[in-house]
């Protein structure tokens, strides 16, 4: 299992969907039939706790796809 697949599993748990539904191009808010701000908060917390990446609310609101979120897991160098 690669790094994206591991990330997709974490996102899928938060969104309460099957991880096989998620690709880098998937619009994460549309992936779940009942998006909520709590799911968004869960994603922000997961990015910080699991990857050490803090994402501002403004940046999060601009993000559309799972791939955009995944890019945030890569260390800045």
Contact map, one row per residue, 1 for C-alpha under 8 A:
11101100000000000000000000000000000000000000000000000000000000000000000000000
11111100000000000000000000000000000000000000000000000000000000000000000000000
11111110000000000000000000000000000000000000000000000000000000000000000000000
01111111000000000000000000000000000000000000000000000000000000000000010000000
11111111100000000010000000000000000000000000000000000000000000000000000000000
11111111110000000000000000000000000000000000000000000000000000000000000000000
00111111111000000000000000000000000000000000000000000000000000000000010000000
00011111111100000010011000000000000000000000000000000000000000000100000000000
00001111111110000010000000000000000000000000000000000000000000000000000000000
00000111111111000000000000000000000000000000010000000000000000000000000000000
00000011111111100010000000000000000000000010000000000000000000000000000000000
00000001111111111110010000000000000000000000000000000000000000000000000000000
00000000111111111110000000000000000000000000000000000000000000000000000000000
00000000011111110000000000000000000000100110000000000000000000000000000000000
00000000001111111000000000000011001000100000000000000000000000000000000000000
00000000000111111100000000000001000000000000000000000000000000000000000000000
00000000000110111110100000000011000000000000000000000000000000000000000000000
00000000000110011111110000000000000000000000000000000000000000000000000000000
00001001101110001111110000000000000000000000000000000000000000000000000000000
00000000000000000111111000000000000000000000000000000000000000000000000000000
00000000000000001111111000000010000000000000000000000000000000000000000000000
00000001000100000111111111010010000000000000000000000000000000000100000000000
00000001000000000001111111000000000000000000000000000000000000000110000000000
00000000000000000000011111000000000000000000000000000000000000001111010000000
00000000000000000000011111100000000000000000000000000000000000001110000000000
00000000000000000000011111110110000000000000000000000000000000001110000000000
00000000000000000000000011111110000000000000000000000000000000011100000000000
00000000000000000000010001111111000000000000000000000000000000011100000000000
00000000000000000000000000111111001000000000000000000000000000010000000000000
00000000000000000000000001111111101000000000000000000000000000000000000000000
00000000000000101000110001111111100000000000000000000000000000000000000000000
00000000000000111000000000011111111000000000000000000000000000000000000000000
00000000000000000000000000000111111000000000000000000000000000000000000000000
00000000000000000000000000000001111100000000000000000000000000000000000000000
00000000000000100000000000001101111110100000000000000000000000000000000000000
00000000000000000000000000000000011111110000000000000000000000000000000000000
00000000000000000000000000000000001111111000000000000000000000000000000000000
00000000000000000000000000000000000111111100000000000000000000000000000000000
00000000000001100000000000000000001111111110000000000000000000000000000000000
00000000000000000000000000000000000111111111000000000000000000000000000000000
00000000000000000000000000000000000011111111100000000000000000000000000000000
00000000000001000000000000000000000001111111110000000000000000000000000000000
00000000001001000000000000000000000000111111111000000000000000000000000000000
00000000000000000000000000000000000000011111111100000110000100000000000000000
00000000000000000000000000000000000000001111111110000000000000000000000000000
00000000010000000000000000000000000000000111111111100000000000000000000000000
00000000000000000000000000000000000000000011111111111110000000000000000110000
00000000000000000000000000000000000000000001111111111110000000000000000000000
00000000000000000000000000000000000000000000111111111000000000000000000000000
00000000000000000000000000000000000000000000011111110000000000000000000000000
00000000000000000000000000000000000000000000011111111000000000000000000010000
00000000000000000000000000000000000000000000001111111100000000000000000010000
00000000000000000000000000000000000000000000001110111110000000000000000110100
00000000000000000000000000000000000000000001001100011111000000000000000000000
00000000000000000000000000000000000000000001001100001111101100000000000100000
00000000000000000000000000000000000000000000000000000111111100000000000000000
00000000000000000000000000000000000000000000000000000011111110000000000000000
00000000000000000000000000000000000000000000000000000001111111000000000000000
00000000000000000000000000000000000000000000000000000011111111100000000000000
00000000000000000000000000000000000000000001000000000011111111100000000000000
00000000000000000000000000000000000000000000000000000000111111110000000000000
00000000000000000000000000000000000000000000000000000000011111110000000000000
00000000000000000000000000000000000000000000000000000000001111111001100000000
00000000000000000000000000111000000000000000000000000000000011111101000000000
00000000000000000000000111110000000000000000000000000000000000111111100000000
00000001000000000000011111110000000000000000000000000000000000011111110000000
00000000000000000000001111000000000000000000000000000000000000001111111000000
00000000000000000000000100000000000000000000000000000000000000111111111100000
00000000000000000000000000000000000000000000000000000000000000101111111110000
00010010000000000000000100000000000000000000000000000000000000000111111111000
00000000000000000000000000000000000000000000000000000000000000000011111111000
00000000000000000000000000000000000000000000001000001010000000000001111111100
00000000000000000000000000000000000000000000001000111000000000000000111111100
00000000000000000000000000000000000000000000000000000000000000000000011111110
00000000000000000000000000000000000000000000000000001000000000000000000111111
00000000000000000000000000000000000000000000000000000000000000000000000001111
00000000000000000000000000000000000000000000000000000000000000000000000000111
